[in-house]
């Protein structure tokens, strides 16, 4: 499992590219998913957005944004 961080350096979620498993835990609420190649998991927290796309069986493509106020 690799740590995936948002644009402010906070932990957004953890993921395993070989299985497609992605998990996010925030304030006691856990969200999990198994992504097929090409699917995206989005984590929005406070004023940030993190898009995690499973690009292959070995890696994720991560896009981090700070939302406009």
Beta strands, then each sheet from edge to edge (+ up, - down):
strand 1: 2-5
strand 2: 11-16
strand 3: 21-26
strand 4: 29-34
strand 5: 40-45
strand 6: 48-54
strand 7: 60-66
sheet 1: 1+ 2- 3+ 4-
sheet 2: 5+ 6- 7+
end
